[in-house]
């Protein structure tokens, strides 16, 4: 019986980190925001009908979404709050644009992403410790730590 073995649940590998589900949820949110940026560009640019203001607004939204994806990837609580705030703003902007211009580029992804961000498991995942890079996860020292040890912990100026 595999479930009774040390290491836990059926199908779970023993070398898997305990914070792996949190990382998966953070990756999911990041991928959704990137997909939202792609959808906004794919729908917004053809819809603009060569009007410079619409093109610039669409490009600004895509850049903001890409920056949000980079921020959301950090996995911090502040990143979660900023992502929720931005998604709410994108939903409000998208719905107002839908009512006045019958445009819906990226708004559905904003609603989906906001729903995912509102899920309690995702909120807990962003409340966990920040996700570290794989290079430093195995106990390796960072450049700052290595330099501090090289000079006896003193700053050389």
C-alpha positions in Angstrom: 0.0 0.0 0.0 1.7 3.2 -1.2 -0.3 5.6 0.8 1.0 4.1 4.1 4.6 4.5 3.0 6.8 7.2 4.6 6.7 10.2 2.5 3.0 10.7 2.2 0.4 10.6 -0.4 0.0 8.3 -3.4 1.8 9.5 -6.4 3.8 12.2 -4.6 7.5 12.0 -5.1 9.6 12.1 -1.9 12.1 14.6 -3.4 9.4 17.2 -4.1 9.6 20.4 -2.1 6.8 21.1 0.3 6.2 24.6 -1.3 5.8 23.1 -4.8 2.0 23.7 -4.9 2.6 27.3 -4.0 5.1 27.7 -6.9 2.6 26.0 -9.2 -0.1 28.5 -8.3 2.2 31.4 -8.8 3.3 30.1 -12.2 -0.4 29.7 -13.1 -1.2 33.3 -12.3 1.9 34.4 -14.2 0.8 32.4 -17.3 -2.7 33.8 -17.1 -1.4 37.4 -17.0 0.8 36.7 -20.0 -2.1 35.1 -21.8 -4.2 38.2 -21.0 -1.5 40.4 -22.5 -1.5 38.3 -25.7 -5.3 38.4 -25.9 -5.4 42.2 -25.3 -2.8 42.7 -28.1 -4.4 40.2 -30.5 -7.9 41.7 -30.1 -7.0 45.3 -29.4 -4.6 46.1 -32.3 -7.0 45.0 -35.1 -9.9 46.7 -33.3 -8.1 50.0 -33.1 -8.8 50.7 -36.8 -5.5 52.6 -37.2 -6.4 55.2 -34.6 -3.2 56.2 -32.9 -4.8 56.8 -29.5 -6.3 53.3 -29.4 -3.0 51.7 -30.5 -1.1 53.5 -27.8 -3.7 52.6 -25.1 -3.5 48.9 -26.2 0.3 48.9 -26.2 0.4 50.6 -22.8 -2.0 47.9 -21.5 0.2 45.2 -22.9 3.3 46.7 -21.3 1.5 47.0 -18.0 0.4 43.4 -18.2 3.9 42.2 -18.9 5.2 44.2 -16.0 2.5 42.7 -13.8 3.5 39.2 -15.0 7.1 39.9 -13.9 5.9 41.2 -10.6 3.4 38.4 -10.0 6.2 35.9 -10.6 8.0 37.0 -7.4 5.3 35.3 -5.3 5.3 38.0 -2.5 2.2 39.2 -0.7 2.7 42.7 -2.1 2.8 41.3 -5.6 -0.6 39.5 -5.0 -2.2 42.8 -3.7 -0.9 44.7 -6.7 -2.0 42.0 -9.1 -5.5 42.0 -7.6 -5.7 45.8 -7.8 -4.5 45.9 -11.4 -6.9 43.1 -12.5 -9.8 45.0 -10.9 -8.8 48.1 -12.8 -8.5 46.1 -16.0 -11.9 44.7 -15.5 -13.5 48.1 -14.9 -11.7 49.6 -17.9 -12.6 46.6 -20.1 -16.3 46.7 -19.1 -16.6 50.4 -19.6 -15.0 50.1 -23.0 -17.3 47.2 -23.8 -20.4 49.2 -22.9 -19.3 52.3 -25.0 -17.4 50.7 -27.9 -18.4 47.0 -27.9 -14.8 46.0 -27.3 -13.8 43.0 -25.1 -10.1 42.5 -25.7 -8.5 40.9 -22.7 -11.4 41.6 -20.3 -12.4 37.9 -20.1 -8.9 37.0 -19.2 -8.9 39.8 -16.5 -12.1 38.3 -15.0 -10.6 34.8 -15.1 -7.3 36.0 -13.6 -9.1 38.0 -10.9 -11.1 34.9 -10.0 -7.9 32.8 -9.7 -6.3 35.5 -7.6 -9.3 35.6 -5.3 -9.1 31.9 -4.6 -7.9 31.2 -1.0 -5.2 28.7 -2.1 -3.7 31.3 -4.4 -3.8 34.0 -1.7 -2.0 31.6 0.7 0.6 30.8 -2.0 1.4 34.4 -2.3 1.5 34.7 1.5 4.3 32.1 1.7 8.0 33.0 1.5 9.2 34.5 -1.7 10.2 31.9 -4.4 13.9 31.6 -4.7 15.7 30.8 -7.9 16.6 27.2 -8.5 20.4 28.0 -8.4 20.1 29.3 -4.8 17.6 26.8 -3.6 20.1 24.0 -2.8 22.0 26.0 -0.2 24.3 27.8 -2.5 25.5 31.2 -1.3 24.7 34.3 -3.2 27.3 36.7 -4.6 26.8 39.1 -1.7 27.3 36.4 0.9 30.4 35.1 -0.9 32.0 38.5 -1.1 31.3 39.2 2.5 33.0 36.0 3.6 36.0 36.7 1.2 36.8 39.9 3.0 36.2 38.7 6.5 32.7 40.2 6.8 34.1 43.8 6.4 33.2 46.2 3.7 36.2 47.2 1.7 35.9 50.7 0.1 
